[in-house]
Amino acid sequence: MPNIEEHVKISLARTGKDYAQIHEWMDKDPGKKAERHDVSRICEFGSIIRAKYGEEGLNEYVQHIYDDVIARYMRGKEIIGTAISASLAHHELTTLKQDEANGVCRMRPSDIDLLIQAGLATRDLEHSIHVAQKALEIAERTGSDLDMDLVGRGALLHDLGKGKSKGIDHGKAGAELGVTLGLPESITIIMEKHVNAGLTEDEARELGLPSKDYSPSRLEEKIVIYSDKLVDIISHPDRIVDSEIEAEHRFKEILEQYPKLAKSEKAFQRHLAYHEEIQRLIKRATQRGEHRPDS
């Protein structure tokens, strides 16, 4: 996204005034930046801006948000283009035409648009794409009869709520937004269930979330949760693994060594259970010759 200096130059070129105070108010305070860019609050903040800076100042405030959205959109298009190319290369495809029966690749540019419009930061967008790639790969390696569209879309959209909240309630926020956008319930359920690997009703209540059982019931849901944690390991800033397959081989050891990755002891046990279940399926599929082992 444009930084403050770039926004100032854009305003100066457009109006002859820099409106630096507006751009600094928008971007300078990291703790308030997200809410000041929230399109649902344009009327609230816009009236304040208009009263202080006039109609032209209001236009620059709205234009600031617009320029940021466009920048995120273009960055998102670049990221998804790279991700799709990588997926196509992995599956030895040469076009975007998909084999619907096999469900080879399920990353839709329209879903990327949803993530960008929801306000996801570039880092969260990249994470979501990586999780989708990993989930599709893991699902294929299990040799199971799965809904690959659900795996790919559920993984890609699992953090939709992070444009609204970075906290424990981001799954709830994403599910609520998903409902308003008309997303399938099977996908909004994944958004809710991936948090802390599927909270129990008691845990949810203690954390201030709606009191219900968030345990995953479908293998597709478990694969998304597992892939999400694998990507956390693979992309860890301490570079704790040298390859993606090492993250699988050392999964339990790494979560024991880095307890913050697991979030809690109960979540660790759930992560370990999904890891063991999915790896058993991968081993059986490999032994049957249904899929080659990754290297």
C-alpha positions as a Markdown table, in Angstrom:
| # | Residue | x | y | z |
|---|---|---|---|---|
| 1 | Met | 0.0 | 0.0 | 0.0 |
| 2 | Pro | 1.2 | 3.6 | -0.5 |
| 3 | Asn | 3.0 | 5.0 | 2.5 |
| 4 | Ile | 2.2 | 8.4 | 4.0 |
| 5 | Glu | 4.7 | 10.2 | 1.8 |
| 6 | Glu | 3.2 | 8.7 | -1.3 |
| 7 | His | -0.3 | 9.6 | -0.3 |
| 8 | Val | 0.8 | 13.1 | 0.3 |
| 9 | Lys | 2.3 | 13.3 | -3.2 |
| 10 | Ile | -0.9 | 11.9 | -4.7 |
| 11 | Ser | -3.1 | 14.5 | -2.9 |
| 12 | Leu | -0.7 | 17.3 | -3.9 |
| 13 | Ala | -0.8 | 16.3 | -7.5 |
| 14 | Arg | -4.6 | 16.0 | -7.4 |
| 15 | Thr | -5.6 | 19.0 | -5.4 |
| 16 | Gly | -2.6 | 21.3 | -5.0 |
| 17 | Lys | -2.7 | 20.6 | -1.2 |
| 18 | Asp | -0.9 | 17.8 | 0.6 |
| 19 | Tyr | -3.5 | 16.9 | 3.2 |
| 20 | Ala | -0.6 | 15.5 | 5.3 |
| 21 | Gln | -2.6 | 15.6 | 8.5 |
| 22 | Ile | -5.3 | 13.4 | 7.1 |
| 23 | His | -2.9 | 10.8 | 5.8 |
| 24 | Glu | -0.9 | 10.8 | 9.1 |
| 25 | Trp | -4.2 | 10.4 | 11.0 |
| 26 | Met | -5.0 | 7.4 | 8.7 |
| 27 | Asp | -1.7 | 5.6 | 8.9 |
| 28 | Lys | 0.6 | 6.8 | 11.6 |
| 29 | Asp | -1.0 | 5.0 | 14.6 |
| 30 | Pro | -0.7 | 1.2 | 14.0 |
| 31 | Gly | -3.2 | 0.5 | 16.7 |
| 32 | Lys | -5.9 | 2.6 | 15.0 |
| 33 | Lys | -5.0 | 2.1 | 11.4 |
| 34 | Ala | -7.3 | -0.8 | 10.7 |
| 35 | Glu | -10.4 | 1.0 | 12.1 |
| 36 | Arg | -9.6 | 4.2 | 10.2 |
| 37 | His | -9.5 | 2.2 | 7.0 |
| 38 | Asp | -12.7 | 0.3 | 7.8 |
| 39 | Val | -15.1 | 1.1 | 4.9 |
| 40 | Ser | -18.1 | 0.5 | 7.2 |
| 41 | Arg | -17.0 | 3.5 | 9.2 |
| 42 | Ile | -16.7 | 6.0 | 6.3 |
| 43 | Cys | -19.9 | 7.8 | 7.3 |
| 44 | Glu | -18.7 | 8.1 | 10.9 |
| 45 | Phe | -15.2 | 9.3 | 10.2 |
| 46 | Gly | -16.1 | 11.1 | 7.0 |
| 47 | Ser | -18.4 | 13.6 | 8.9 |
| 48 | Ile | -15.5 | 14.4 | 11.2 |
| 49 | Ile | -13.1 | 14.9 | 8.3 |
| 50 | Arg | -15.6 | 17.0 | 6.4 |
| 51 | Ala | -16.2 | 19.3 | 9.4 |
| 52 | Lys | -12.4 | 19.9 | 9.8 |
| 53 | Tyr | -11.2 | 19.9 | 6.2 |
| 54 | Gly | -14.2 | 20.5 | 4.0 |
| 55 | Glu | -15.6 | 18.5 | 1.1 |
| 56 | Glu | -12.2 | 18.3 | -0.6 |
| 57 | Gly | -10.6 | 16.9 | 2.5 |
| 58 | Leu | -13.4 | 14.3 | 2.7 |
| 59 | Asn | -12.7 | 13.3 | -0.9 |
| 60 | Glu | -9.0 | 12.8 | 0.0 |
| 61 | Tyr | -9.9 | 10.7 | 3.0 |
| 62 | Val | -12.1 | 8.4 | 0.8 |
| 63 | Gln | -9.4 | 8.5 | -2.0 |
| 64 | His | -6.8 | 7.3 | 0.6 |
| 65 | Ile | -8.9 | 4.3 | 1.4 |
| 66 | Tyr | -9.5 | 3.6 | -2.3 |
| 67 | Asp | -5.8 | 3.9 | -3.2 |
| 68 | Asp | -5.0 | 1.4 | -0.5 |
| 69 | Val | -7.6 | -1.1 | -1.6 |
| 70 | Ile | -6.4 | -0.9 | -5.2 |
| 71 | Ala | -2.8 | -1.4 | -4.1 |
| 72 | Arg | -3.8 | -4.5 | -2.0 |
| 73 | Tyr | -5.9 | -5.7 | -5.0 |
| 74 | Met | -3.0 | -5.5 | -7.4 |
| 75 | Arg | -0.6 | -7.1 | -4.9 |
| 76 | Gly | -3.2 | -9.9 | -4.4 |
| 77 | Lys | -3.5 | -10.5 | -8.1 |
| 78 | Glu | 0.3 | -10.8 | -8.3 |
| 79 | Ile | 0.4 | -13.2 | -5.4 |
| 80 | Ile | -2.4 | -15.4 | -6.6 |
| 81 | Gly | -1.0 | -15.5 | -10.1 |
| 82 | Thr | 2.3 | -16.8 | -8.7 |
| 83 | Ala | 0.5 | -19.3 | -6.4 |
| 84 | Ile | -1.7 | -20.6 | -9.3 |
| 85 | Ser | 1.4 | -21.0 | -11.5 |
| 86 | Ala | 3.1 | -22.9 | -8.8 |
| 87 | Ser | 0.1 | -25.2 | -8.3 |
| 88 | Leu | -0.2 | -25.8 | -12.0 |
| 89 | Ala | 3.5 | -26.7 | -12.2 |
| 90 | His | 3.2 | -29.0 | -9.3 |
| 91 | His | 0.3 | -30.9 | -10.9 |
| 92 | Glu | 1.9 | -30.7 | -14.4 |
| 93 | Leu | -0.9 | -28.6 | -15.9 |
| 94 | Thr | -0.5 | -26.1 | -18.6 |
| 95 | Thr | -3.8 | -24.1 | -18.5 |
| 96 | Leu | -6.2 | -22.9 | -15.8 |
| 97 | Lys | -8.9 | -25.4 | -17.1 |
| 98 | Gln | -9.5 | -27.7 | -14.2 |
| 99 | Asp | -10.6 | -31.3 | -14.1 |
| 100 | Glu | -13.7 | -31.0 | -12.0 |
| 101 | Ala | -13.8 | -34.7 | -11.3 |
| 102 | Asn | -10.3 | -34.8 | -9.8 |
| 103 | Gly | -10.4 | -31.4 | -8.2 |
| 104 | Val | -6.8 | -30.7 | -9.0 |
| 105 | Cys | -6.7 | -27.0 | -8.0 |
| 106 | Arg | -9.2 | -25.0 | -6.2 |
| 107 | Met | -7.9 | -21.4 | -5.9 |
| 108 | Arg | -10.3 | -18.9 | -7.3 |
| 109 | Pro | -9.3 | -15.3 | -8.1 |
| 110 | Ser | -12.8 | -14.2 | -6.9 |
| 111 | Asp | -11.9 | -15.6 | -3.5 |
| 112 | Ile | -8.7 | -13.6 | -3.5 |
| 113 | Asp | -10.9 | -10.6 | -4.2 |
| 114 | Leu | -13.0 | -11.4 | -1.2 |
| 115 | Leu | -9.9 | -11.5 | 1.1 |
| 116 | Ile | -8.6 | -8.2 | -0.3 |
| 117 | Gln | -11.9 | -6.5 | 0.1 |
| 118 | Ala | -12.2 | -7.8 | 3.6 |
| 119 | Gly | -9.0 | -5.9 | 4.4 |
| 120 | Leu | -6.4 | -8.7 | 4.8 |
| 121 | Ala | -2.8 | -7.6 | 5.1 |
| 122 | Thr | -0.4 | -8.9 | 2.5 |
| 123 | Arg | 1.2 | -11.2 | 5.0 |
| 124 | Asp | -2.1 | -12.8 | 5.9 |
| 125 | Leu | -3.1 | -13.1 | 2.2 |
| 126 | Glu | 0.2 | -14.9 | 1.5 |
| 127 | His | -0.4 | -17.1 | 4.4 |
| 128 | Ser | -3.9 | -18.0 | 3.3 |
| 129 | Ile | -2.6 | -18.9 | -0.2 |
| 130 | His | 0.2 | -21.1 | 1.2 |
| 131 | Val | -2.3 | -22.9 | 3.4 |
| 132 | Ala | -4.6 | -23.5 | 0.4 |
| 133 | Gln | -1.6 | -24.9 | -1.6 |
| 134 | Lys | -0.6 | -27.1 | 1.3 |
| 135 | Ala | -4.1 | -28.3 | 2.1 |
| 136 | Leu | -4.7 | -29.4 | -1.6 |
| 137 | Glu | -1.3 | -31.2 | -1.6 |
| 138 | Ile | -2.0 | -33.0 | 1.7 |
| 139 | Ala | -5.6 | -33.9 | 0.6 |
| 140 | Glu | -4.3 | -35.4 | -2.6 |
| 141 | Arg | -1.6 | -37.4 | -0.8 |
| 142 | Thr | -4.2 | -39.0 | 1.6 |
| 143 | Gly | -5.7 | -40.9 | -1.4 |
| 144 | Ser | -9.1 | -40.2 | 0.2 |
| 145 | Asp | -12.3 | -39.4 | -1.6 |
| 146 | Leu | -12.6 | -35.7 | -0.6 |
| 147 | Asp | -14.4 | -32.6 | -1.6 |
| 148 | Met | -11.3 | -30.8 | -3.0 |
| 149 | Asp | -13.3 | -27.6 | -3.7 |
| 150 | Leu | -14.1 | -27.4 | 0.0 |
| 151 | Val | -10.5 | -28.2 | 0.9 |
| 152 | Gly | -9.1 | -25.4 | -1.4 |
| 153 | Arg | -11.7 | -22.8 | -0.7 |
| 154 | Gly | -12.0 | -23.5 | 3.0 |
| 155 | Ala | -8.2 | -23.2 | 3.4 |
| 156 | Leu | -7.9 | -20.1 | 1.3 |
| 157 | Leu | -10.7 | -18.3 | 3.1 |
| 158 | His | -10.1 | -19.7 | 6.6 |
| 159 | Asp | -8.7 | -16.3 | 7.9 |
| 160 | Leu | -11.2 | -14.1 | 6.1 |
| 161 | Gly | -12.0 | -12.5 | 9.5 |
| 162 | Lys | -8.5 | -11.2 | 10.0 |
| 163 | Gly | -9.4 | -8.1 | 8.2 |
| 164 | Lys | -11.7 | -7.3 | 11.1 |
| 165 | Ser | -9.9 | -9.0 | 14.1 |
| 166 | Lys | -6.5 | -10.5 | 14.7 |
| 167 | Gly | -7.7 | -12.0 | 18.0 |
| 168 | Ile | -9.3 | -15.3 | 19.0 |
| 169 | Asp | -12.6 | -14.1 | 17.5 |
| 170 | His | -11.3 | -13.8 | 14.0 |
| 171 | Gly | -12.9 | -17.2 | 13.1 |
| 172 | Lys | -16.3 | -16.0 | 14.3 |
| 173 | Ala | -15.8 | -12.6 | 12.5 |
| 174 | Gly | -14.9 | -14.5 | 9.3 |
| 175 | Ala | -17.9 | -16.8 | 9.5 |
| 176 | Glu | -20.3 | -13.9 | 10.1 |
| 177 | Leu | -18.8 | -12.0 | 7.1 |
| 178 | Gly | -19.0 | -15.2 | 5.0 |
| 179 | Val | -22.7 | -15.6 | 5.8 |
| 180 | Thr | -23.4 | -12.0 | 4.6 |
| 181 | Leu | -21.4 | -12.8 | 1.4 |
| 182 | Gly | -23.4 | -15.9 | 0.7 |
| 183 | Leu | -20.6 | -18.4 | 1.2 |
| 184 | Pro | -21.5 | -22.0 | 1.7 |
| 185 | Glu | -22.0 | -23.0 | 5.3 |
| 186 | Ser | -19.4 | -25.7 | 4.9 |
| 187 | Ile | -16.8 | -23.0 | 4.4 |
| 188 | Thr | -17.9 | -20.7 | 7.1 |
| 189 | Ile | -17.8 | -23.7 | 9.5 |
| 190 | Ile | -14.1 | -24.1 | 8.6 |
| 191 | Met | -13.5 | -20.5 | 9.5 |
| 192 | Glu | -15.0 | -21.1 | 13.0 |
| 193 | Lys | -13.4 | -24.5 | 13.6 |
| 194 | His | -9.8 | -23.8 | 12.7 |
| 195 | Val | -9.2 | -21.5 | 15.7 |
| 196 | Asn | -7.1 | -23.4 | 18.3 |
| 197 | Ala | -7.7 | -26.6 | 16.3 |
| 198 | Gly | -11.4 | -26.9 | 17.2 |
| 199 | Leu | -12.4 | -25.5 | 20.6 |
| 200 | Thr | -14.6 | -27.4 | 23.0 |
| 201 | Glu | -17.8 | -25.8 | 24.3 |
| 202 | Asp | -16.1 | -25.1 | 27.6 |
| 203 | Glu | -13.0 | -23.5 | 26.0 |
| 204 | Ala | -15.1 | -21.4 | 23.8 |
| 205 | Arg | -17.2 | -20.1 | 26.7 |
| 206 | Glu | -14.0 | -19.3 | 28.6 |
| 207 | Leu | -12.6 | -17.3 | 25.7 |
| 208 | Gly | -15.8 | -15.3 | 25.2 |
| 209 | Leu | -16.9 | -17.0 | 22.0 |
| 210 | Pro | -20.4 | -18.4 | 21.3 |
| 211 | Ser | -20.9 | -21.5 | 23.5 |
| 212 | Lys | -20.8 | -24.5 | 21.2 |
| 213 | Asp | -18.6 | -27.3 | 20.1 |
| 214 | Tyr | -16.1 | -26.3 | 17.4 |
| 215 | Ser | -14.6 | -29.8 | 16.9 |
| 216 | Pro | -14.1 | -30.7 | 13.2 |
| 217 | Ser | -16.2 | -33.6 | 12.0 |
| 218 | Arg | -15.0 | -33.9 | 8.4 |
| 219 | Leu | -11.6 | -34.9 | 7.2 |
| 220 | Glu | -11.5 | -31.8 | 4.9 |
| 221 | Glu | -11.8 | -29.6 | 8.0 |
| 222 | Lys | -9.0 | -31.5 | 9.8 |
| 223 | Ile | -6.8 | -31.1 | 6.7 |
| 224 | Val | -7.3 | -27.3 | 6.7 |
| 225 | Ile | -6.4 | -27.1 | 10.4 |
| 226 | Tyr | -3.4 | -29.4 | 9.9 |
| 227 | Ser | -2.1 | -27.4 | 6.9 |
| 228 | Asp | -2.6 | -24.1 | 8.7 |
| 229 | Lys | -0.3 | -25.3 | 11.5 |
| 230 | Leu | 2.2 | -26.8 | 9.0 |
| 231 | Val | 2.5 | -23.4 | 7.3 |
| 232 | Asp | 3.0 | -21.7 | 10.6 |
| 233 | Ile | 5.9 | -24.0 | 11.2 |
| 234 | Ile | 7.3 | -23.7 | 7.6 |
| 235 | Ser | 7.1 | -19.8 | 7.7 |
| 236 | His | 8.3 | -19.4 | 11.3 |
| 237 | Pro | 10.6 | -16.4 | 11.6 |
| 238 | Asp | 13.2 | -18.6 | 13.4 |
| 239 | Arg | 13.5 | -20.8 | 10.2 |
| 240 | Ile | 13.0 | -23.9 | 12.3 |
| 241 | Val | 12.8 | -26.3 | 9.3 |
| 242 | Asp | 14.7 | -26.4 | 6.0 |
| 243 | Ser | 11.9 | -28.0 | 4.0 |
| 244 | Glu | 8.1 | -28.5 | 4.0 |
| 245 | Ile | 8.4 | -32.2 | 4.4 |
| 246 | Glu | 10.6 | -31.7 | 7.5 |
| 247 | Ala | 7.7 | -29.8 | 9.1 |
| 248 | Glu | 5.6 | -33.0 | 8.8 |
| 249 | His | 8.4 | -35.3 | 10.1 |
| 250 | Arg | 9.1 | -33.1 | 13.1 |
| 251 | Phe | 5.6 | -31.9 | 13.7 |
| 252 | Lys | 5.2 | -33.1 | 17.3 |
| 253 | Glu | 8.7 | -32.2 | 18.3 |
| 254 | Ile | 8.4 | -28.6 | 17.0 |
| 255 | Leu | 5.1 | -28.0 | 18.7 |
| 256 | Glu | 6.6 | -29.2 | 22.0 |
| 257 | Gln | 9.6 | -27.0 | 21.4 |
| 258 | Tyr | 7.5 | -24.0 | 20.4 |
| 259 | Pro | 4.4 | -24.1 | 22.6 |
| 260 | Lys | 3.1 | -20.7 | 21.3 |
| 261 | Leu | 2.6 | -22.4 | 18.0 |
| 262 | Ala | 0.1 | -24.9 | 19.6 |
| 263 | Lys | -1.7 | -22.1 | 21.6 |
| 264 | Ser | -2.6 | -24.4 | 24.5 |
| 265 | Glu | -2.0 | -28.0 | 25.8 |
| 266 | Lys | -5.5 | -29.0 | 24.7 |
| 267 | Ala | -5.0 | -27.5 | 21.2 |
| 268 | Phe | -1.6 | -29.3 | 21.0 |
| 269 | Gln | -3.3 | -32.7 | 21.7 |
| 270 | Arg | -5.9 | -31.9 | 18.9 |
| 271 | His | -3.2 | -30.9 | 16.5 |
| 272 | Leu | -1.3 | -34.1 | 17.3 |
| 273 | Ala | -4.4 | -36.3 | 16.7 |
| 274 | Tyr | -5.0 | -34.7 | 13.3 |
| 275 | His | -1.4 | -35.1 | 12.4 |
| 276 | Glu | -1.4 | -38.8 | 13.3 |
| 277 | Glu | -4.7 | -39.5 | 11.5 |
| 278 | Ile | -3.7 | -37.7 | 8.3 |
| 279 | Gln | -0.2 | -39.2 | 8.2 |
| 280 | Arg | -1.7 | -42.7 | 8.6 |
| 281 | Leu | -3.8 | -42.1 | 5.5 |
| 282 | Ile | -0.8 | -40.7 | 3.6 |
| 283 | Lys | 1.2 | -43.8 | 4.5 |
| 284 | Arg | -1.5 | -46.2 | 3.4 |
| 285 | Ala | -2.0 | -44.4 | 0.2 |
| 286 | Thr | 1.7 | -44.4 | -0.5 |
| 287 | Gln | 1.9 | -48.2 | 0.2 |
| 288 | Arg | -1.0 | -48.8 | -2.1 |
| 289 | Gly | 0.8 | -46.7 | -4.8 |
| 290 | Glu | -2.0 | -44.2 | -5.0 |
| 291 | His | 0.3 | -41.3 | -4.5 |
| 292 | Arg | 4.1 | -40.9 | -4.5 |
| 293 | Pro | 5.7 | -39.7 | -1.2 |
| 294 | Asp | 6.8 | -36.1 | -1.2 |
| 295 | Ser | 10.5 | -35.4 | -1.0 |
